[in-house]
Amino acid sequence: MIVDFRSAKGSFCGARADNPFRGAKGDTPTTIPSQYIEIMTNTIITHDRRRFLRNSTLLAMGACSGLAKPVAAASNQQFKLKYILASSLYGYATLADILPEVSKTGASAIDLWPMKHGNQREQLDEMGETKFVELMKKHKVTVGCITQYPLGPFGLQNEMRLAQRIGCKTIVTGAKGPINLNGAALKKAVGGFIEQMKPHLAIAEETGVTIAIENHAKSLVDSPDSLRYLAELSPSKYLGIAFAPYHLPQDEALLAQLLRDVMPRLDVFYAWQHGNGCMNTMPKEEELLQMPGRGKLDFAPLLKVLKEKNYQGWTEIFMHPFPRGIPILETNSEVTSEVNLARTHLESLLAKI
């Protein structure tokens, strides 16, 4: 079933479970905020009735509570997340098919992922930079980030120069070094990694491209302390952090404090929780527990820190499917719908802060 919410009228208040758009008798009509209309319009409901009711009720709650604030009418001082869309969410779909989805998710930029998670970075090489830039301009999308684990932190020289040519300011990768360290040994190893990075940071400064290190599992930088040491010892604004809650303890207070500690170096915030993980085959509804609003992690304390610190980096709604390389849902429209459901959840939490 396809629902066009642009024609939706009436009150959300008192919405009933059997019909979320019908207000209770005597309710005062409430105008549907513009950003909710945008999200609803761009969300094509292709799943069962239970999922439709879940989406509708979530949006209705935001409208009824008076917490919704139209983005278009917001003052310059109102904090807003700057969304970027991960190409890997769509598997190996073509850039020509993914780019029209970017603006539908509230994002202005795309994060290009390489194989095996996606192949959009390889698609850039196949079509050539000129045609790639033309395609980006056609869809009014910028490259906000390139994720490059295959090259690693010491193999990004040419990638940084390419990023500079196409207007990309961030490359995400992992750290290199010993693992399972603690205390002084961990701090020393992080310092040693940073020392090795200095020739590469010189190119980063030359090209204006930040290398953001993700706290990926089973790497040198994979723990709260390792992130703190990286933030403390980083000698350049071009060596930053890509913060992935999925790979950290699912403790909201710990995560919020850690965000405060590393904020000066934060360049990418993944709106991504552990849920039931992503390393084995499981029912889709369980796999989707990685998404904000589906799993148990409360993102409100984390969003509060981002707002308090006026965070201006990228926010990437994210999850991994299993196996890698497939889209998180069967069709592009379903993927976009799922991203928007998570975005609606994040925005509803922000409105309360």
N, C-alpha and C positions, 0 to 999 in steps of 0.2 A: 504494500500500500504506500502511495506517495501522498504526503500531506503538504500543501502549500500554506504556510502559516501567515503569509502576507495578508490574507483575507480574514484572519482571526480578529474578532471583535468581542467586546463585552468584558465582564469582570472576571478576574482570577480568584478573588477572595471567596472563601467558602467553597472552593472547588471540591467536588465529590470524587470519590475513588472511581465510580463507574463512568464519570464524565468530568475530567479535570477542568474543562472550559466552561462548565455551567455553575454559576454562583448560587449560593443559597438565597432563598427568598428574603428580600429586604436588605441585601448587601449593597454597599455603596460601590459603584463601578470604579475600578482602578485602571488607569492607563497603562498599557503594556510598555515598559521601557524600551528604548530604541535598540540597545545592544542585545536584549533578549529576542526582539523581533528578528534582528540580524542573525543571531545564532539559530533560531528556530527555522528561519527561511532557508539557511544553508544546510540544515540537517535533514537528510532524507531518511525517513524511518522505514527500514526494510526488514526489521526483525519482528518478532511476535508481539501480540497485544501487551504482554507483560512489560516488555522493554519500552513500548510506546508510553504506557502509563508512567513508568519510572522517569522517563525524560520529561513528560509533561508536568508531573507533580513537582519535580525539582525546580523547574522554571516557575511554576505557580507559587511555590513557597518563597522564592526570591522576590516575586512581584508583590505578594500579599504582605510580606514583612516590612515593606517600605525601605528595604535595604538596597534595592537596585538604584543605581545612579547612572543615567545615560552618559556614555563616554563622550559623545559629541558635545554635550553641554558642560563637560567638566572644565574646571579652571586649570590653568597651567600648573598650579601647585598640586593638583591631585595626582597621587602616585598611580602609575599604570605599569603592568608587566609588559615587557617587550618580547613578543613571541617570535620564535623561529620554528619552522616545520622540518622535522627529520625525514629525509627522503626514504630512509630504510623502512619506515612504517608501511610503505607501499610496495615493499619487496623489490622486484626487478622491473617495475612499471617504467615506462618511458618518461623522460623529462617532459615531453610534450603533453603527456596525460597528467603528470603530477603538478606542474606549475599552475594550472588553473585552480587547483585545490588550495593553494597557499593562502590567498586572501580570504577564502571561505572559512579558514580556521582562525582568523584574526591575526595571522602572521604577516610580516612584510618581507621575510627573507627565508631562504632555504639552507639547510645543512646538508651538504652533499656527502653521502656515504659510499664507500667503495665495497667491492666484493669482500666477504661473503654475505654481508648484511644487506647490501643493496648493490647496484652497479651504476649508479648515477654519476659517480666520479669518472668511471671508465667511459660512460656515454659522452662526457665532455671531450675526452681525448678523441673519441671516434668521430664526432661531428666537427671538431676543431674549435678554437677559441672564438673566431669571428662569428660563426653560425650560432655558437652557444650564447654569446653576448646578445646577438640579435633576438634569440628566443627569449632570453631573460627580459629584455626591454619590451618585447611584445606583450608579455604577461605582467609587466611592472613589478618584477621580483628581483631582489638582489641576492647575492651569495653572502650570507652572514657568517658561514662557518664551513670548513671542510674537516671531516673526521678522517684521521689518517693513522690508524693503528699499524697497518702493514709496513709503513715507512719507519715508524718509531721516531723518538725524539732527536736522534742523531742523523736522520736521513731526510730532513725537510728542506734542505737548501733550495732545490729547484721548485719544490711545492710552494714555498713562501714567495718566490718570484712570480710563479703563476698566479698565486692568490692576489698579489699586488696588481697584476695586469687586469684581473677580472673584478677588482674592487672588493675582495674579501679581506676582512681584518682579523680573522680568528682561525686557528687550526687546533683541533683537539687531538691529543695522542696520550700515550701512557708513559710512565717513568721507567727507567732502566736501573737495575741494581739488585742487591741481595734482598731476600724477602724474610718475613717472620722475625724481624728485629724489634727491639724495644729500647727505650731509654736512651742513654748516651750513644750506644752503638747505632741506633736508628737515626739520631740527629746527625751523627758523623757521616753516615751513608747518604743521607739527603743532601748534606753539604757537599759531599763528593760528587753526587749527581749534578748539582748546580754548577760546580766547577767545570765539569765536562760540558755543560750546556753553554758556557760563555762564548765560544766561537759561533755557535748557532744563534745565540741571542744578538750577536753583532749584526747578523743578517736580518734577524727579526726587527731590530731597530732601524736598519737601512730600508727595509721594505714596509715598515709600519704594521707588521703582522704579529699578533700575540700568539704565543704557543701556550695553550691551556692544558694543563696536565690533569687527567681524570683520575680519581681515586678508584682505579679498577682493581678487582679482586686479584690476589696472588701477584702483586707487584710491589715495588719499593714503597710507593705512595698508595696505601690502601687502608689506612687506619686514621682515626681522629688525630693522633699525635703526629703522624707523618704529614698530614695536611697542615697542621699548625707549624711544623718545622719548615715546610716548603714556603708558607706565607711569610714566616719570620725571616728566613735566610735569602729569599729571592732578591737579587740585586737590581732587577729591572722590571718596569711595568709591563714589559713584553713577555714575561714569564708569569703566567697566571694559573688559575685553578678552574677546572670543570667539576662541579660539585654534584655527585651522584648519590642521593640517599639510599638507593637500592643496595649499594655495596657497604653500607654502614649499619650499625645497630639501629633497629627500628624504635628508637626512643626519641620522642619529640623534643623533650627538654635538652637532651644531649645534642641533637642535631641543630636546634636553634642556637645554643651557645657556640657550637662549632662554626656555624655561619657567621656569628658575630666576630669570632676570632680570626677568620680568614677573609672577611669581607673586603679589605683593601685589595686583595688579589683575585677576587671572584669575577670571572668573565662569562661563565655558562652555569646556569642552574637547571638541572634536570628535574622536572616535576615527575618523579619516578620512584615508586616504592617497591619493596621486595615482594609483597603478596605471597604467593606460593612458589615464587621463583620462575626461572625460564630455561631450565636445563634438561627438562624431561617432557615427554608427551603428556598432556593433561587436557581435560575438557576446556573448551574455549572460555567459558565463563570463569574458570579458575585462573587461566593464563592472564585474563584481563584484569585480575586483581592487582597487577602492577600499576594500573592507571589511577590517578588521583580521583578520589570519590568512590572507588570500588573496593580497595583494600582497607585495612584497619588504620593505616598511618594518618594522623591528623596533621594536615599541612598548615593549619592556622598559625601555630607558633613560628613556623619557618617563614611564612608570608609576612608575619608581623615584623620579623627582623629585616626582611627585604624592604619593607615599607619604611621602617624607622631609619634605615641606612640609605634610603632613596637609591636603591640598586638600579643601575642603568645598563647592566649586561643582558645577555640573552636568557630567556626562559624557554626550555624545550620540553614539551609534554612528550613523554617517552615510555617505551616498553620494548622488550625483545620477544619475538615469536619463537616457537620451536617447531621445526628446525629453522635455523637462520636462512634468510634469503626469500622467505615467503611474506606476503603482506599480513598484517595483524588480523585483518578480516578479508572476506573474499573479494569485495569490490572496492574501488576507489571511493565511491560515495559512502560506503559503510565505514571505511577508515576515517574519512573526514568527519562523519557523524560521531564516531567514538572520540576523536580528538576534541570536538566541540562539547561533548558531554563532560569531559574532564575540564575543559576551559570554563564551562559554566559553573562547575563546582569550585574551582579556584577563585573565580570572580565573586561568587556568593560568599566565600570566606573573607575575601578582601573587603567586601562591603561592610562587614561587621567590625573591622579593625579600625 
